[in-house]
Amino acid sequence: MTKVRLQIVEFVHRHRFAGRDEARVKIATWIADFYNTRRRHTAADGLPPIDYEQRIMTARAATRARPGEAIAA
């Protein structure tokens, strides 16, 4: 079990929810607050997650724009 998943399980066990909808909202809010979108990640070439995802999306869009060209490995 990953560290984040374990923390989510612990969060759920520490709280009581009126129903599934409230649980979904509270857990999603906790994840959004917990996940630092500006922290740099070594696995993402030292970029924050948002910048890295933007780079990936730009590269994918460029690849789709040139369907006849071969992709370099």
ABEGO torsion letter per residue (X at the ends): XBAAAAAAAAAAAABBBABAAAAAAAAAAAAAAABBAABBBAAAGGBBAAAAAAAAAAAAAAAAABAABBBBX
